Amino acid sequence: MAKKKATMQDIADLCGVSVATVSYVINNSEKEHIKHDTRIKVLEAAKKLNYAPNVNRYLTHSKSNLIGIIINWNKRNAPSKKMLYYDLAIELQMQLALLGYDTIIATTKALEEEADIISKRSLDAAFIIDIRSEEVRRVTSKYYVPIIFLDCEINDPLFCKIYPDYEYIISKAKRMLQSEDIFLVMEDILNEELKDIITNTIHPDNIFVNDMKNDLRKFLLQHQNKKGIILGEILGLEVERYIRNDHIVVVTSLDKSKLLLPDTMTIPIKNKTKAITAVKTLEQLLRLTYVATPCNQHLLKPDEE
């Protein structure tokens, strides 16, 4: 006997919401604003029950065909960080264009305060690049569309996060350098959880966080006899001026970049790869084919592997 096909009522019963709420989520209706956590709960229940919507009908109910790309700054951010984040935003924009989406790129130093303004643009979905964990619930409560977080760790399995597998990358870089006692040069990021993941195996005295106040030259002169890991080829370019390039490994993000010396060791985690993964995940969320993992993390391995 054929298995009974799941209905919206089944999803509503599982989630403890009304059938109308399920319908609004499944059909991406603009008649009612559904909170982000409720939306995710409904989508995950639909997947669990193998609910089969009319995908074409779902996609044509898109409110605006507009995706938001929101970049968080703080006032201390150096130009090198801004360049990397803008490059990621452009890669996202290019991948979304292949699927027929328009994009709006917004930068902010106060996302929580500006969330109301951004939400009024009738976005179908949003990518948020870097965010403090304590802001997540307050910000997402003002959005009613799928949100994917990039380059940040949110200790909540409800939200989808995409970032490089830094534990693997740092371990690999140490093997390439044949040293455990290394220094680290990285950009200043807002998300403390991700910063802890990156730095937890390196002594605090050997960590340089690049911002408008800190002196990279002074740090490098104090660490000339050490080997080091550099996050980002723009910082890597600066480090090459003071440290032998066979004593560093640079984790690169830019596609087809030739900023570094040809023989500098690199571990590529391209923004293009990150963007492809993020947009693929978004497409799965919109088509109700996304399979959630326990932590909802997508940890990116180096592109060469």
N, C-alpha and C positions, 0 to 999 in steps of 0.2 A: 504494500500500500504506500502510495506517495506521501512524503512528509508534508504536513500542512505548511503552507506558505505563511511566513511571518507578516503581521499587519502592523499598522501604526498603533493600534490599540495594545498590541503585545509590547511594543517599545514603551508606550506610555505607562503600562503597568509595571514594567521593569524599572523605570526611572522615577516613578511616583509623580508624574506630571500629567497634564491633560493631553488628549489627542490633538487638540488645537496647537499646543506648544510643539508637539512632535511635527505636525504638519508645517508650521512656520519654519522649523529648522530644516527639515528635509527639502522643502521647496524654496528655501532661502527667501522667504517672503519678507517684504518690507512693511507689512501691515503692523507688525509687532516687534519690538526690540526684545531679544532674548539674551540673557546674560551669558557671558563667555563660558563659564563653568557648566551651565545647564546645556548649552549647545554641544560642548564636548561630550557630556554625559549621554546625550541623545545619540550623537554620532557613533560613540563607542557601543552603545546598546544595539543600534541598528546593525553594526558590524557583527556583534556577538550572535545576534539572532539570524544572521544571513539575510537581512532584509534587502530586497532587490528593488530599488526605485527605478523610475524611468530616468536614466542618466541624462538623456538629451533634454528632457523637460526640466530637470533640475538645473542644468547648466544655462538654459535659456532664461531662467528666472533671475539671473544675475542682476543685481540692482543697478550697477554702474559700470561693470567691467573695469573697475579701477582698483589697483592694489597700492597700498601705502608702504613705503620703505622709510622707516623712522630711525634716525641716527642720534644717539645720545652723546653729548659732549660734556666736559666740564671746563671751567675757565683756564685750567692749567694745561690742557691738551696741546701737545706740540704739533707742528705742521705734518710731521711724518706719520702720526696716527691718523690725522684727518685724511691724508692722501690714501692710506690703506682702506679706511672705511668708505670713502667716496668710490674707490675702485670696486669694493664689494657691492655697493649700491648700484653701480653701473652694470656690473655683471648680472645682478638680479634683474635689472631693467631689461637687459638684452634677452635673458632667458624667458621672462614673462612676455616679451614682445613676440617671441616665437609661438606662444599660445594665444596670441591675440589680445593680451591684456595691456591696458594703459597703466602708467605708474605715476605716482607723485612721490617725490623725495622730500622729506621734511627733516630738518635738523633742529635740535632743541637742547637747551641746558636745564630745562625744568619740565620734564615730560609730564609729571603728575599734574602740574598747573595748566599745561597746554593740551591735555588729553581731550577736553571738551571741544576745543576748536578743531582738533584733528578728526574727532569722531563725526563731526558734522559734514564731512566731505563724502559721506555715503560710500565708504570703502567696502569692497567685497571681502577683503582680507588684509592683513598687515604683517610685515616683517619688522621686528624691533631689534636693532643692533646695540647690544650692551645695555644693561639696566641693573640698578641696585635691586637685590632680592626683596627688600622691604617695600619697594614701590610697586611690585608686580600686581598684587591683589587690588590695590587702590587704582591702578591704571586700567587693568583689564575689566574692572567693574563698569568702566565707561565705554567699553567696546562691545559690540554685539556680532562680531565676525570672527572667523578663525585667526589666531595669532601664532606666529612662529618666532621663537627667540634665537638670535644668532650671536655667537661669541659671548655667551653668558651661561652660567649654571643656575638653575632655579630648583630649589629643593622641594619640588612639588610635581608628582607624576602626572598631574593634569595637563601640564604645559609641555609642548614639544620644544626641545633644545637641540641646536646643531653647533658643534664646535670641534676643533682638532683634538685628537687623543693625545693630550699633552704628556700624560704619564709615559705613554709609549715613546713619544717624540724625544722627551728629555733623556730617557733611558738609552734610546738609539744614539743620540748625539754624544752621550758619555762614552759609548762603545767606540764610536768613530774617532773621538779624541783620545781614547785609551786613558781616561782619567775620570775619577769620581770627584776630585776637588776642583770644581770649575766655577766660573762666574756666569751670571746671567744678565743680559740687557734686554729690557722689554718696555713696551709702551705702558702708560698709565691707563688702567681700565677701571670702570666703575664697579663691576661685579666682583665683590670680595671672594665669593666662593670659587670662581674660576681663577682668580689670582692665587688663592691658596693651593689649588690643584697644580698650577704651574710652578710654584716656588717651594713646595713642601719638602723637597729633597736637597735644597741648596741653602747654605748658611746665609743668614740675613746680611752679614757683612759683604757677601759676594753678589748681592742683588742690586742692580741699578734700574730704577723705574724712571723712564724718560718723561719729563714734563718741562714746563717753561722755567722752573726754578732750579732744577738740579743740573749739575755740571758734569756732562759725560766725559769730557776731556780729563778732568781731574780724577774721576773714577778709574778710567782706563790707565792713566799713568801710575795709579796705585796698584793696578793688577796686571802689569806688563809681563810678569813672570808666570801668569796663569793662562790656562786655556778657557775658552768661553763659548756659550751658546747665545746667539742673537736672534730675537724674534722680529723678523721683518728685514727686507733687503735695504731699505732706506737707512735704518740704523746700522745695518751691516756695512754699508758704504762708509759711514763715519768711523766705525770701529776699525776698518782696514787701514786707516791713516795712522793708527797708534799701536795696533797689535798685529803680529805676523799672521798672515792669512791662513797659514797651515796650522794655526793654533785656535781657529774658530770654526764653528758650524753655524750657518745661517738658515733659519726656517723662513722660506720664501713664500710670498703670497701673490705676487704680480705675475701675470701670464706673459711669457716670452720676454722677460726682463733681462737686460744685459748690464745692470748697474754694477754688479760685483766683478771682481777679477775672475778670469776664466777658471782658475784652479782652486778657487775657494770652495770648500765643502758645503753642500746645501742639503736641506731636507724640504722638498716642495709640498706645500699644502695650499694649493692655488685657490684664490677667491672664486675663480670660475667653477672649480669643483664644488666648492661650498654652495655657490648659487644654484648649480644644477641639482644638487641634493635637496636644497631648500624648496625649490620650485616643484620638484617631483613630489615632495612631501605635501605641499599645498594642494597639488592636483589630486592626490589621493584623498586628502581631507574633503575636498569639494565633491569628489565622486563617491564618497563613503566607502572607499576601499582601503583606507589607512588602517594598518595593524599596529596598535599601541604596544609598546614594551613596558616592563614594570617601572622603569625610570623615565621612559620617553626621551632617551638621549640618542642622538646620532653622533657618534664619535668618529671623526674622519681620520683615516690612516694616510700616510704620505702617498702622493699621486703615483710614485714610481712603483708602488707595491700592489 
